[in-house]
Each structure stands twice: as structure tokens, then as C-alpha cells.
Amino acid sequence: MKPQRTLKPRTLNPLLKAQVIHFAVVGDSHVGYGNSSSIFKNLLPKVVSSKNKRFIIFGGDNAQAGADHGNHADAYYKDFKDTVTKTLGSIPYKASIGNWEASTRPLFTQYLGPVTGQMNFPGTQGRVKYVWLDCALGEFSPSSIKLLGNLDDQHYYIIDFHWPLKVAGITVDSSHVLDQTETTKFFKAIPPKVRDRVLAIFTHHGHKFYRKLTNIYPGYAKTKFFVCGCSGDYKCTPSGRGYYDATLTINGSQFSILVNQVKVI
């Protein structure tokens, strides 16, 4: 009689385990307006307090740079940048440009980098790209539309820009939403084969929080849409301030995003 073989327990391939990447989205800090600087300095440590964040998105109107004809723009950008650098440490971040920064683009670029672009989303080994666009004055720049048109179907995408799109049912004040022409321009610029690879679109400017999780536009059944409002003092009530705490989960070939609003009073 042959001796019975002892079967070794199977070891799961670590590449098949779900990967969870934590990030945060912050909008409209308006550093330089009223009490915004101290509010932002109080809020940002809470954003990273869990110590697991891999990336932070800042969605425009980071600084009240255009106020008073931009005379204090340098100081406001420096205040924002110093706060971010001190608080985030080695955590990577990217800031989009907002309407209060549009008239000071050279300073925005000096302190916060290019106004459009894409990069590997941290922790995804290049499988997910982060894309930021310029619609600071209520219309997309030609470079933004060109960037969208060049997206490929070999990656997944998370996109950020300042003004909210005009999606069905949005409750943001219409004066703070892109018109239908710009909204259509955005959606149609993305190649059809890429549209089911856009995981989430984050926008700001509306000074409130809003989300629409399915069918935001024909052909985008899987894309989630968010407005992230208020991390400062400009047009924000204390009870309306906060940020989005988000997770990107990669499980084999499945990519998903979960987003929760965190209030900071």
C-alpha cells in the first residue's frame, strides 16, 4: 500500500488579491479669503490623519489669487503650498486650476505645476491614470480637449477639473455649472472605446457636495460623477465644509471607486 501523500495548502497568488488604494479629494479652499487659511490648516491634517492616503486631489480655487487684481496672489499661493507641504509630507498631490486662479496662471504654474496633464495614479503601477483639466473660466481649454481625445483603452482613468458638468438632476446652482455645450464637448471628446474606463469624474466650484453614480451621460454607464465643495471660508457654511475620503479597489480586472463625504465643522 502506497503511503498517503500530504497535500500542501495552496498559496494564493498575491497578484490576485484585491488592492485597495486610499486617496482624498479636497475642493475650494480659497486660501486668502476671510478665515480660509486657518480653516484649511485645521481641515487638511484630518484628511491625512488615517496615515494611509496615497494621493490627494485639490480641485481648484485653492487660493483666492485673483482677488484685489492679484496683488496678493504670490502670498496666497505660498500660504497654500506651505500648508500642503508641511501637512502632506511625502504624500503626492495634484491641484487643478479654478476661476479665482485663472488670471494668475504663471504663479499657479510656479507653485502648483501645469494646468493640464496626466500621470500614473499612485499605487496602481500605471494601470490607472489621473487626468486634470483646465476649465477655469467655464470652458475647456483646447489642450484639455486634446488630452481627452488622446486617452487610450489600455488604462483606467480618474479625471478632475473645477467646474461641474451639467448632468441630469444636478442640484448645484446653475450659475456654477458648465453649460450644455461645454458638457457635451467634454463627453464627446473621449473616444468611445475609452468611455467605460472612466472610473470617476471629480468637480468642484459649486460650494456643496453632490454625486451621481450611474448613467451620467449616454455611453458612460459605469462612470461616477462628484462635486466636492468647501474646505475654506468662501460661500461655505460651517456645516457644509469637508472633503471626500475615497478608495480605489483593483481586484483582478475589476476596478471600482467608493467615495464618502467627511464633514469637518
C-alpha positions in Angstrom: 0.0 0.0 0.0 1.5 3.3 -1.1 1.9 6.0 1.6 -0.7 8.7 1.5 0.5 12.0 0.1 0.2 15.1 2.2 -1.1 18.0 0.1 0.5 21.3 0.8 -2.0 24.2 1.3 -2.4 26.3 -1.8 -0.8 29.7 -1.7 -2.8 32.4 -3.3 -1.0 34.5 -5.9 -0.6 37.9 -4.3 -1.2 39.5 -7.7 -4.8 38.1 -7.5 -5.6 39.7 -4.1 -7.7 42.9 -4.1 -5.6 46.0 -3.9 -7.1 49.0 -2.0 -5.7 52.4 -2.6 -6.8 55.2 -0.3 -7.0 58.8 -1.5 -8.8 62.1 -0.8 -10.4 64.9 -2.7 -10.4 68.5 -1.4 -12.2 71.4 -3.1 -12.4 75.2 -2.9 -10.1 76.0 0.0 -9.9 79.7 -1.2 -6.8 80.4 0.9 -6.5 84.2 1.2 -10.2 84.8 1.7 -11.6 85.6 5.2 -10.7 82.8 7.6 -9.9 80.3 4.9 -6.3 79.8 5.7 -6.9 78.7 9.3 -9.9 76.6 8.3 -7.7 74.8 5.7 -4.9 74.4 8.2 -7.5 72.7 10.5 -9.1 70.5 7.8 -6.0 69.2 6.0 -4.5 67.3 8.9 -7.8 65.4 9.3 -7.6 64.4 5.6 -4.4 62.6 6.2 -4.9 61.5 9.8 -5.6 57.9 8.9 -2.0 57.8 7.6 -3.0 55.5 4.7 -3.5 58.1 1.9 -1.6 57.5 -1.3 -2.7 60.6 -3.2 -4.6 63.9 -2.6 -6.6 65.8 -5.2 -7.1 69.6 -4.9 -9.8 70.8 -7.2 -9.2 74.4 -7.9 -9.8 77.8 -6.2 -7.1 76.5 -3.9 -6.0 80.2 -3.4 -8.1 83.4 -3.7 -5.3 84.5 -6.1 -7.4 86.7 -8.4 -8.7 88.9 -5.6 -7.6 92.6 -5.5 -6.4 92.3 -9.1 -3.9 89.6 -8.0 -1.9 91.9 -5.8 -1.5 89.3 -3.0 -1.6 86.2 -5.2 2.0 85.2 -4.5 1.4 85.3 -0.8 -1.8 83.3 -1.1 -0.2 80.6 -3.3 2.7 80.4 -0.9 0.4 80.0 2.1 -1.5 77.2 0.4 1.7 75.5 -0.8 3.4 75.7 2.6 0.4 74.3 4.3 0.2 71.4 1.9 3.9 70.6 2.0 4.0 70.7 5.8 0.9 68.6 6.3 1.2 66.0 3.5 4.9 65.3 3.8 5.8 62.7 1.2 2.2 62.1 0.1 1.9 63.1 -3.6 -0.8 65.5 -4.7 -2.0 67.5 -7.7 -4.1 70.7 -7.9 -6.4 71.7 -10.7 -6.9 75.4 -11.6 -10.0 77.3 -10.6 -11.7 80.5 -11.7 -10.1 82.5 -8.8 -6.7 81.4 -10.1 -7.3 81.9 -13.9 -5.9 85.4 -14.0 -2.6 84.4 -12.3 -1.7 81.3 -14.3 2.1 81.9 -14.3 2.0 81.9 -10.5 -0.3 78.9 -10.4 2.2 77.0 -12.6 5.1 78.2 -10.5 3.6 76.9 -7.2 1.3 74.1 -8.3 2.5 72.8 -11.7 0.9 72.5 -15.1 -2.8 73.4 -15.5 -3.5 70.2 -17.6 -1.9 66.8 -17.7 -2.0 63.2 -16.8 0.1 60.9 -14.5 0.1 57.4 -13.1 -2.3 57.2 -10.2 -0.1 56.4 -7.2 -0.1 52.7 -6.2 -1.7 51.4 -9.4 1.6 50.5 -11.3 0.3 52.6 -14.2 -2.9 50.8 -14.7 -4.9 53.9 -13.6 -4.1 57.3 -14.9 -5.0 60.6 -13.1 -6.1 63.4 -15.6 -6.5 67.0 -14.6 -8.0 69.6 -16.9 -8.4 73.4 -17.3 -11.9 74.8 -17.4 -11.2 77.7 -15.1 -13.3 80.2 -16.8 -16.3 77.9 -17.6 -14.9 76.4 -20.8 -12.4 73.7 -21.5 -9.0 74.7 -22.9 -8.0 73.3 -26.3 -5.2 71.4 -24.6 -7.7 69.8 -22.3 -9.9 68.6 -25.1 -6.9 67.3 -27.0 -5.7 65.4 -23.9 -9.2 63.7 -23.6 -9.1 62.8 -27.3 -5.8 61.0 -26.9 -6.9 58.7 -24.0 -6.4 55.0 -24.8 -8.2 51.9 -23.8 -5.2 50.3 -22.1 -5.7 52.2 -18.9 -8.5 53.3 -16.5 -9.0 57.0 -15.6 -9.9 59.3 -12.8 -10.5 62.9 -14.0 -10.6 66.2 -12.1 -11.5 69.7 -13.1 -13.0 72.8 -11.4 -16.5 73.4 -12.9 -19.2 70.7 -12.6 -20.7 69.2 -15.7 -24.4 69.7 -16.4 -25.6 66.2 -15.7 -29.3 65.3 -15.4 -30.6 66.0 -11.9 -27.7 68.1 -10.6 -28.7 70.3 -7.7 -25.7 72.7 -7.9 -26.7 76.4 -8.7 -26.8 76.6 -12.4 -24.5 79.7 -12.4 -21.8 77.3 -11.1 -22.3 74.6 -13.7 -20.9 74.3 -17.2 -23.4 74.9 -19.9 -24.7 72.1 -22.2 -22.3 73.0 -25.0 -19.2 72.5 -22.8 -20.7 69.5 -21.1 -21.3 67.8 -24.5 -17.8 68.9 -25.7 -16.3 67.1 -22.7 -18.2 63.8 -23.1 -17.8 63.6 -26.8 -14.0 64.3 -26.7 -13.4 61.0 -25.0 -13.0 58.2 -27.6 -16.0 55.7 -27.5 -13.7 52.8 -26.6 -12.4 54.6 -23.5 -15.8 55.7 -22.0 -16.3 52.6 -19.9 -12.8 53.0 -18.5 -13.5 56.4 -16.9 -14.0 55.4 -13.3 -14.8 58.8 -11.8 -15.0 62.5 -12.5 -14.4 64.9 -9.7 -15.5 68.5 -10.0 -15.8 71.5 -7.6 -16.8 75.2 -7.7 -20.4 74.6 -6.6 -19.7 75.1 -2.8 -21.6 71.9 -1.9 -21.4 68.2 -2.2 -23.2 66.2 -4.9 -22.9 62.8 -6.5 -24.5 60.9 -9.4 -23.3 57.3 -9.5 -24.8 55.8 -12.8 -25.7 56.9 -16.3 -24.3 60.4 -16.1 -24.3 60.7 -19.9 -25.2 58.3 -22.7 -22.3 55.9 -23.1 -21.0 56.4 -19.6 -23.0 53.8 -17.6 -20.1 53.0 -15.3 -18.7 56.4 -14.6 -19.3 58.1 -11.2 -19.7 61.9 -11.0 -18.9 64.0 -8.0 -19.0 67.7 -6.9 -16.7 68.3 -3.9 -17.3 71.6 -2.2 -15.9 73.7 0.5 -12.7 73.4 2.5 -12.5 77.1 3.2 -14.5 80.2 4.2 -15.8 81.4 0.8 -19.5 80.7 0.3 -19.3 77.8 2.8 -21.4 77.3 5.9 -19.6 75.5 8.8 -21.9 72.5 8.5 -21.1 72.3 4.8 -17.3 72.1 5.0 -15.4 68.9 4.4 -13.8 66.6 1.8 -14.2 63.2 0.1 -12.5 60.2 1.5 -12.1 57.7 -1.3 -10.8 54.2 -2.1 -9.8 52.7 -5.4 -10.1 48.9 -5.4 -8.4 46.8 -8.0 -9.5 43.1 -7.9 -8.0 41.3 -10.9 -9.6 43.0 -13.9 -12.2 44.8 -11.9 -11.7 48.5 -10.9 -14.1 50.3 -8.6 -14.2 53.5 -6.6 -16.0 54.2 -3.3 -16.4 57.7 -2.1 -17.6 59.0 1.3 -18.2 62.6 2.3 -16.5 63.7 5.6 -17.8 66.8 7.3 -15.4 69.0 9.2 -17.1 71.7 11.3 
